[in-house]
Amino acid sequence: MEKKSNSQIKFKLRKGDLVKVIAGDSKGSQGKITEVILSESRALVEGVNMVTKHTKPNAANPNGGIVKKEAPIHISNLALVDPKTGNTTRTGRKRDEQGKLVRVSKKSGEEIK
């Protein structure tokens, strides 16, 4: 079987979701997803997986120096936080009153916005 090279990858996590890190150095920390990188299966999470970056002096930063910034973390190391209970959960899909597909929490059944 050949694998399609241009197939669209679908993730259950989106920008703006509150997630918890379940594996790695930042295990246990929570934050909002600021960016999802589809091609690398990674996401940038606010305040999680911080790395130190040494920067040369430039127009934006005339002195240069050491900057702390977030590094992308693999999607498999993240779990969605249930909006109702605050625990991690998986996502499902249901149709709402208008017939539109919405994401719902598997544990509480609450709609994920």
Residue pairs with C-beta under 8 A, 6 or more apart in sequence:
9 38
9 41
11 36
11 38
11 41
11 75
12 80
12 90
12 91
12 103
13 19
13 33
13 36
13 43
13 75
13 78
13 80
14 33
14 36
15 33
15 34
15 35
15 36
16 32
16 33
17 32
17 33
17 80
17 81
17 112
18 30
18 31
18 32
18 80
18 81
18 83
19 30
19 31
19 32
19 33
19 43
19 45
19 78
19 79
19 80
19 81
20 28
20 29
20 30
20 78
20 79
20 80
20 81
20 88
21 27
21 28
21 29
21 30
21 45
21 48
21 49
21 73
21 77
21 78
22 77
22 78
22 79
22 88
23 76
23 77
24 49
24 73
24 77
25 49
26 48
26 49
26 50
26 73
29 47
29 48
30 48
30 81
31 45
31 46
31 47
31 48
32 45
32 46
33 43
33 44
33 45
33 46
33 78
34 44
34 45
34 46
34 70
35 43
35 44
36 42
36 43
36 44
36 75
37 43
37 44
37 72
40 72
41 74
41 75
41 76
42 72
42 73
42 74
42 75
43 72
43 73
43 75
43 78
44 70
44 71
44 72
44 73
45 70
45 73
45 78
46 70
47 70
48 70
48 73
49 70
49 71
49 72
49 73
50 68
50 69
50 70
50 71
51 68
51 69
51 70
51 71
52 66
52 67
52 68
53 66
53 67
53 68
53 69
54 64
54 65
54 66
54 67
55 61
55 64
55 65
55 66
55 67
56 64
57 63
57 64
58 64
61 67
79 88
79 89
79 90
80 88
80 89
80 90
80 91
80 105
80 112
81 87
81 88
81 89
82 88
82 89
82 105
82 107
82 108
82 110
83 105
83 108
83 110
83 112
83 113
84 105
84 108
84 110
85 107
85 108
87 107
89 105
89 106
89 107
89 108
90 105
90 106
90 107
91 103
91 104
91 105
91 106
91 112
92 103
92 104
92 105
92 106
93 101
93 102
93 103
93 104
94 101
94 102
94 104
95 101
95 102
96 102
96 111
102 111
102 112
103 111
103 112
104 110
104 111
104 112
105 111
105 112
